[in-house]
Amino acid sequence: MVQHLEHLSDSISIGKNLMKNVIKIIFILFLVYNYLEAQQEKISSSEDINSTVQQTKPIHTAIPVFAILIIGTALFVFLRYKKSKRPIKELPLDVRLGGVVDLEAVSNRLIANRGKFLMNIPKHLKGYITAIGTIKLDDNLHIYNVYVADRIDSKTYFYTLRIELINGVISVAKLLTHHEIINPRTVREWESWLDGDEETHPKIGGLQIEIDGIIYKRIWEQGIEEIVRTKYIENIIRDNEHSETLNIVSLYGRELEGSDGEMEYAYISNIEDSDLNNFIRIDLGVAVRENELVVL
């Protein structure tokens, strides 16, 4: 999986908010209309105003052109909106909006290591699927973020079930909870997360990261000194909403001391949402075993 992530292009650009695009297109069309109308006025004024033909007001050629452009734009927007509202096909484990995820089987491991985890352990491990995020890294590697809440109409979620598939087969699943949102205030702070300097790697993609005094080592390509991270767009579908986020991510982890090999994972992400909010998010979590994963 890491090999796929390592070779992803950084040229992916975030899809803009649909309404903003519509406004831009209409504004451009308005400018085109005004230009064509001005040209028509020049043509009309240069002709003999005493001509019998000119007794009748000329038909502005800009009007039908503008109408065609408006109709074409409306059709494009409608088809794109319709496409974005299509249900996601071929989701693993019959995952669907309004479905139920039950991870109660993970509770024994969480309780046994409660004092060792830094992650926020959810009060409930069974809840409703209120949103689904889809990520396509390449033709063979897909990721689904399943957002789980205590109520089917809730706008907030208390954990994410992250399912990674290779060639349509689940390779790993993780239970993740939100740990911290960071909003860098200066250029130097942003550089420490994304660029680093001559002596230190950036926090996202470097060899290790410190979270609340605890060291997490990079999972992806552990033996490589270079920066290792991936960049992708996550398409998020809710009941009546579709949005996109641009993500720059690296995965870290640590073995819990005295836990018989239990790992705690840390996803460190720079996220830009459809409203152009830009921030750092830290999610912590644990792997979910095949016999612990239930979707109803």
C-alpha positions as CSV (number, residue, x, y, z in Angstrom):
1,M,0.0,0.0,0.0
2,V,2.8,2.4,0.9
3,Q,4.3,2.0,-2.5
4,H,1.1,3.2,-4.1
5,L,1.0,6.2,-1.8
6,E,4.6,7.2,-2.3
7,H,4.3,7.6,-6.0
8,L,1.1,9.6,-6.1
9,S,1.4,12.9,-8.0
10,D,1.2,16.2,-6.0
11,S,-0.6,17.8,-9.0
12,I,-4.1,17.0,-7.8
13,S,-6.1,20.2,-7.3
14,I,-9.1,20.6,-5.2
15,G,-12.5,20.8,-6.8
16,K,-14.1,24.2,-6.2
17,N,-17.5,24.7,-4.6
18,L,-20.2,24.1,-7.2
19,M,-22.1,27.4,-6.4
20,K,-18.9,29.4,-6.7
21,N,-18.2,27.9,-10.1
22,V,-21.8,28.8,-11.3
23,I,-21.4,32.4,-10.1
24,K,-18.1,32.7,-12.0
25,I,-19.5,31.2,-15.2
26,I,-22.6,33.5,-15.1
27,F,-20.3,36.5,-14.5
28,I,-18.2,35.6,-17.5
29,L,-21.3,35.1,-19.6
30,F,-22.6,38.5,-18.5
31,L,-19.3,40.1,-19.7
32,V,-19.6,38.3,-23.0
33,Y,-23.1,39.5,-23.4
34,N,-22.2,43.1,-22.7
35,Y,-19.4,42.9,-25.2
36,L,-21.5,41.4,-28.0
37,E,-24.3,44.0,-27.3
38,A,-21.8,46.8,-27.5
39,Q,-20.5,45.5,-30.8
40,Q,-24.1,45.3,-32.1
41,E,-24.7,48.9,-31.1
42,K,-21.6,50.0,-33.0
43,I,-22.8,48.2,-36.1
44,S,-26.2,49.7,-35.8
45,S,-25.0,53.3,-35.3
46,S,-22.7,53.1,-38.4
47,E,-25.6,52.3,-40.7
48,D,-27.8,54.9,-42.3
49,I,-30.4,55.7,-39.7
50,N,-32.7,57.1,-42.5
51,S,-32.7,53.7,-44.2
52,T,-36.1,52.1,-44.5
53,V,-34.7,48.9,-43.2
54,Q,-33.4,50.6,-40.2
55,Q,-36.9,51.9,-39.3
56,T,-37.3,48.5,-37.6
57,K,-35.2,48.0,-34.5
58,P,-32.5,45.4,-35.3
59,I,-32.4,42.1,-33.5
60,H,-29.4,41.9,-31.2
61,T,-27.4,38.8,-32.2
62,A,-26.0,38.8,-28.7
63,I,-29.3,37.8,-27.2
64,P,-29.6,34.3,-28.8
65,V,-25.9,33.7,-28.2
66,F,-26.3,34.6,-24.6
67,A,-29.4,32.4,-24.2
68,I,-27.6,29.4,-25.7
69,L,-24.7,29.9,-23.3
70,I,-27.0,30.1,-20.3
71,I,-28.9,27.0,-21.3
72,G,-25.7,25.1,-21.9
73,T,-24.3,26.2,-18.5
74,A,-27.5,25.2,-16.7
75,L,-27.4,21.8,-18.4
76,F,-23.8,21.3,-17.4
77,V,-24.5,22.2,-13.8
78,F,-27.6,20.0,-13.6
79,L,-25.7,17.0,-15.0
80,R,-22.8,17.5,-12.6
81,Y,-25.2,17.9,-9.6
82,K,-27.1,14.8,-10.6
83,K,-23.8,12.8,-10.9
84,S,-22.7,14.0,-7.5
85,K,-26.0,12.8,-5.9
86,R,-25.7,9.3,-7.3
87,P,-25.3,6.6,-4.6
88,I,-21.8,5.3,-4.2
89,K,-21.5,1.9,-5.9
90,E,-19.6,-1.2,-4.7
91,L,-19.0,0.0,-1.2
92,P,-17.5,-2.7,1.1
93,L,-19.5,-4.6,3.7
94,D,-22.8,-3.1,2.4
95,V,-21.8,0.3,3.9
96,R,-24.5,2.9,3.2
97,L,-25.9,6.1,4.5
98,G,-28.3,5.4,7.4
99,G,-26.7,2.0,8.0
100,V,-25.3,0.9,11.4
101,V,-21.7,0.2,12.3
102,D,-21.1,-2.0,15.3
103,L,-17.5,-2.1,16.7
104,E,-18.5,-3.3,20.2
105,A,-16.1,-6.2,19.7
106,V,-13.2,-3.7,19.9
107,S,-14.2,-2.6,23.4
108,N,-12.3,-5.3,25.3
109,R,-9.0,-4.2,23.7
110,L,-9.7,-0.5,24.3
111,I,-10.7,-1.1,27.9
112,A,-7.6,-3.3,28.6
113,N,-5.3,-0.5,27.3
114,R,-7.4,2.5,28.4
115,G,-4.6,4.1,30.4
116,K,-2.1,3.5,27.6
117,F,-3.9,5.1,24.6
118,L,-3.7,8.8,23.9
119,M,-6.7,8.5,21.6
120,N,-10.2,9.6,22.8
121,I,-12.1,6.3,23.3
122,P,-15.7,6.6,22.1
123,K,-18.4,6.2,24.7
124,H,-20.4,4.2,22.1
125,L,-19.0,1.9,19.5
126,K,-22.3,1.3,17.7
127,G,-23.9,4.1,15.7
128,Y,-25.4,5.4,12.5
129,I,-23.5,6.1,9.2
130,T,-24.2,9.8,8.6
131,A,-21.5,10.5,5.9
132,I,-19.2,8.5,3.6
133,G,-16.0,9.8,2.2
134,T,-14.4,8.2,-0.8
135,I,-10.8,8.4,-1.9
136,K,-9.3,6.9,-5.1
137,L,-5.6,6.7,-4.9
138,D,-5.2,4.7,-8.1
139,D,-7.2,2.0,-10.0
140,N,-6.4,-0.6,-7.4
141,L,-6.3,1.3,-4.1
142,H,-9.4,2.9,-2.6
143,I,-10.2,4.3,0.8
144,Y,-13.6,4.8,2.4
145,N,-14.1,7.0,5.5
146,V,-17.3,6.0,7.2
147,Y,-18.4,8.7,9.7
148,V,-20.4,7.3,12.6
149,A,-22.7,9.3,14.9
150,D,-25.2,8.5,17.7
151,R,-28.2,9.9,15.8
152,I,-29.0,9.3,12.1
153,D,-29.6,13.1,11.6
154,S,-26.5,14.3,13.5
155,K,-24.0,16.7,11.8
156,T,-21.2,15.6,14.1
157,Y,-19.6,12.2,14.4
158,F,-17.9,10.5,17.3
159,Y,-15.6,8.2,15.3
160,T,-14.5,7.3,11.8
161,L,-14.2,3.8,10.4
162,R,-11.5,4.0,7.8
163,I,-11.5,1.0,5.3
164,E,-8.7,0.5,2.8
165,L,-9.2,-1.8,-0.2
166,I,-6.6,-3.2,-2.6
167,N,-8.1,-4.7,-5.7
168,G,-11.5,-4.7,-4.1
169,V,-10.4,-6.6,-1.0
170,I,-10.2,-5.1,2.5
171,S,-6.5,-4.8,3.5
172,V,-6.9,-2.9,6.7
173,A,-9.6,-1.1,8.7
174,K,-9.1,1.4,11.5
175,L,-11.2,3.1,14.2
176,L,-10.2,6.7,14.4
177,T,-11.2,9.5,16.7
178,H,-10.5,13.2,16.5
179,H,-7.6,14.4,18.7
180,E,-6.8,18.0,17.8
181,I,-7.3,20.8,15.2
182,I,-4.3,23.1,14.8
183,N,-4.5,26.5,13.0
184,P,-1.0,27.7,12.2
185,R,-0.8,31.5,12.5
186,T,2.4,32.3,10.8
187,V,4.4,31.3,7.7
188,R,7.0,29.7,9.9
189,E,4.4,27.6,11.7
190,W,3.1,26.4,8.4
191,E,6.6,25.6,7.2
192,S,7.2,23.5,10.2
193,W,4.3,21.3,9.2
194,L,4.7,21.2,5.5
195,D,8.3,22.2,4.5
196,G,10.7,21.8,7.3
197,D,14.2,23.3,6.9
198,E,17.7,22.1,6.1
199,E,18.1,20.4,9.4
200,T,14.6,19.1,10.2
201,H,11.9,17.3,8.3
202,P,8.4,18.7,8.2
203,K,6.0,17.3,10.8
204,I,3.8,15.8,8.0
205,G,5.9,13.2,6.2
206,G,9.0,13.3,8.5
207,L,10.4,10.3,10.2
208,Q,8.6,10.9,13.5
209,I,6.3,13.3,15.2
210,E,5.7,14.2,18.8
211,I,2.1,14.5,20.1
212,D,1.5,15.6,23.7
213,G,5.0,14.5,24.6
214,I,4.7,11.0,23.0
215,I,6.8,10.0,20.0
216,Y,5.1,8.4,17.0
217,K,7.2,7.0,14.2
218,R,6.3,7.1,10.5
219,I,4.6,3.9,9.3
220,W,5.0,4.4,5.6
221,E,8.5,3.6,4.3
222,Q,10.2,3.5,7.7
223,G,13.7,2.9,6.3
224,I,13.6,5.9,4.0
225,E,15.0,9.3,5.1
226,E,13.0,11.3,2.5
227,I,9.7,12.9,3.2
228,V,6.9,10.3,2.7
229,R,3.3,11.5,2.5
230,T,0.3,11.4,0.1
231,K,-2.0,13.9,-1.4
232,Y,-5.6,13.2,-2.4
233,I,-9.2,14.6,-2.7
234,E,-11.8,13.1,-0.4
235,N,-15.4,13.3,-1.8
236,I,-17.8,13.3,1.1
237,I,-21.5,12.5,0.7
238,R,-24.1,13.2,3.3
239,D,-27.9,12.8,3.0
240,N,-28.5,16.1,1.2
241,E,-24.9,17.4,0.7
242,H,-21.8,16.7,-1.3
243,S,-18.4,18.3,-0.5
244,E,-14.7,17.8,-1.2
245,T,-11.6,18.2,0.8
246,L,-7.9,18.3,-0.3
247,N,-5.7,16.3,2.0
248,I,-1.9,16.0,2.5
249,V,-1.4,13.1,4.9
250,S,1.2,10.9,6.5
251,L,0.6,7.9,8.9
252,Y,2.5,7.4,12.2
253,G,2.2,4.8,14.9
254,R,3.6,3.5,18.2
255,E,3.5,0.3,20.1
256,L,1.7,0.5,23.4
257,E,4.1,-0.5,26.2
258,G,3.1,-3.7,27.9
259,S,0.2,-4.3,25.5
260,D,1.3,-7.5,23.7
261,G,1.9,-5.6,20.4
262,E,-1.1,-3.3,20.4
263,M,-0.5,-0.3,18.1
264,E,-1.9,3.2,18.3
265,Y,-2.0,5.1,14.9
266,A,-1.8,8.8,14.2
267,Y,-3.0,10.3,10.9
268,I,-1.5,13.8,10.5
269,S,-3.3,15.8,7.8
270,N,-3.3,19.2,6.3
271,I,-6.8,19.8,5.1
272,E,-8.4,22.4,2.8
273,D,-12.2,22.2,2.6
274,S,-14.6,23.5,0.0
275,D,-14.9,26.8,1.8
276,L,-11.1,27.2,1.6
277,N,-10.6,26.7,5.3
278,N,-7.0,25.4,5.8
279,F,-5.9,23.6,9.0
280,I,-4.0,20.7,10.5
281,R,-5.9,17.8,11.9
282,I,-4.7,14.9,14.1
283,D,-6.7,11.7,14.3
284,L,-5.6,8.8,16.5
285,G,-6.9,5.3,16.4
286,V,-6.5,1.5,16.5
287,A,-6.7,-1.2,13.9
288,V,-10.0,-3.1,13.6
289,R,-9.7,-6.9,13.1
290,E,-11.8,-8.7,10.6
291,N,-13.9,-10.5,13.2
292,E,-14.6,-7.2,15.0
293,L,-16.0,-5.4,12.0
294,V,-19.8,-5.4,11.7
295,V,-22.0,-3.3,9.4
296,L,-25.8,-3.7,9.6
